[in-house]
Amino acid sequence: MAIKLDEIDIQLLAELQADADKTNVELARSTGLSPAATLHRVRALKESGVIRIVRAHVDPALVGFPLQVFVMATLPRHDPRSGARFEAYVRSLPQVIGADSVAGETDYILSVVARDVAELAQVLAGLSGRGGERLVTYLRLAEVKPPSPVPLGETGSPKPTRPRRAPAPHPPR
């Protein structure tokens, strides 16, 4: 269920999504609230779960993980025990920096970083040994769009446009 947000909440979230390193005083200035009221609002957003975590977005390649891959994992069985075993293993791997359970042709989409091919092979072998029956790996070549802010306060769909009429034919001369 979505949490009801007012304009101040939306403004605070937009500011924090743009730069989570902003101080409480900077946030207070941008919203027109007192620092105490701003701190109260941000705490409430954290306690409600709207703000899940505040962290730095680190470039894996610059810190020694040049291999970045997406792994599509399919499990042979879809019982709670098999899923729980696989998910527990995925959560334990530091090389798995993102993981989602999905519906469709595959069961999980994992984002994995590795220092080299040997480390990637070790991760894949571990996933296979913990129930990943079919693992399809896609090498990430480039980031097309970095993680983006949630579009708060927007409808999310473009405004409809009127179709253009074809120009009237010219009369013959």
N, C-alpha and C positions, 0 to 999 in steps of 0.2 A: 504494500500500500504506500502510495506517495505521501510524503510529509508536506504539509501546507507551508509554503514559504512566502514571506512578504517581500516587498521591494528592497528593504535593507538586507535581508538574508541573501537575496539574489545578488545584490551588489557586493556583499562580503565574499560570497562564493566565487563570483567572477574575479574579484581582486586576488583571492588566494589561488585560484586556478592559474591565473596569469603569472603570479610570483608568490609562492608559498613562504618565501623568506621575508615577506613584509612584516614590519614590526606592528604591534598593536596600536601604537601612536599613529603610524602611517595609515592604517586601516581606519582609525577613528577620524582622521582628517578627511579621508576620501568619502566617508559616509555621513559626516556631520554629527556623529554621536560622540559622547564623552569616551575616554579610554576605558573607564569602568564598564560602561554599557556595551562597548564593543567587545571587550573581553568576555562579558556575560553571554553575548550573542554567539561568539565563536565557540565557547565552551558548550553551549546548548546544541549547536550544530554537530559538535563532536560526540556529545552524549547520545544524541538521537541516531547517530550512525550515518548522517548525511555526509560528514567529513569522516572518511574511514581511516585515513593515514596521511601524514605529511612527510614527504621524503624527497631526497635529491634524485634526479633522473640521470644516472651515470651512463656514459657511452662505453659499452662493453669492449669495443675494439681498442679504445685508448687506455684501458686498464688491463690489457693482456688477453682478451678473449676475441680473437679475430673471426672465429667461426660462430655464426649465428644461424640457427636452423629452426624450422618449424617441423614438428613431428606429429603426424596424424596417427593415432593409436586406436586399434580396434581390439576389443576383448572377445575371446571365444564364447564366453558365457556372460549373461547379464543378471547374475544373482547378486544380492547385496554383499556376500562374502568376497567374491572375486573383485567387485568394484572397490570395496573398502581396502583390500590388500594392495591393489594397484595404486589407488589414490594415496595411501599411506607412504608407499615407496616414492611416488612422485614428490610428495611434500618433503621427503627427507633429502632429496637431491639438490645440492646448492646450484648445480648447473641448470636446473629447470627454473627459469626466472618468471614463468607464467604458465598457467594451466587452466584449461576450461573443459568441462564436460559438455558435450554437444549432442544434438539430435541430428540424425542424417546418416550418411554413408559411413562415417567414422564415429568413435565414441568420445575421443579426447583430442584436443589440439594443444600441443605443448610448445612453448618457446624455450629453446635450449641454447646455451652458450658453451663454448669449449675452447681450450687453449690450442688444441691440435686435433688431427684426425684420430689419433689413438685415444684421446680422452672422449671424443664423441662416440667412438666404437664401444668404449667401456660403458657409457651411459645407455646406449642402445641395447647392449647385451643385458644390462641390468633390467631395463624396461621389459625386454622380452622374457627374461627369467621370472618376472613378477606378474605375468599374465598378458602382456602385450603381444597378441598373436600376430597381428599384421601392423608393421610400423612403416610408414611412408615418410621419408624425410625430404624437405624442401630447403635448399640453401638460400638464405636471405642475401640478396645482392645489394640492395640499397633501401634506405628508408624513404618512402615516397611521401608520407605524411607522418610527422611525429605525433605522439600521444596528444590529443587535443582536448580542450575544455568541453565539458558537457554544455550544450547550448541552452542555458537557463533563460527563462523568460521569453523564449522565441517559440514560434509555432512549429518550427522544424520543417515546414514545407514552403516552397516558394509561392509567391502570390501568383494566382492564375493570370495568364495574359490572354488577350483576345487574339484569335487567329487573324492573320493578315488576309485581306481580300486580294485576289489576283487583280492586277490592273485591267481596266476596261480595254477591250481591243480597240485599236485605232480604226476609224472608218476608212474604207478604201478611197483612194483619190481618183 
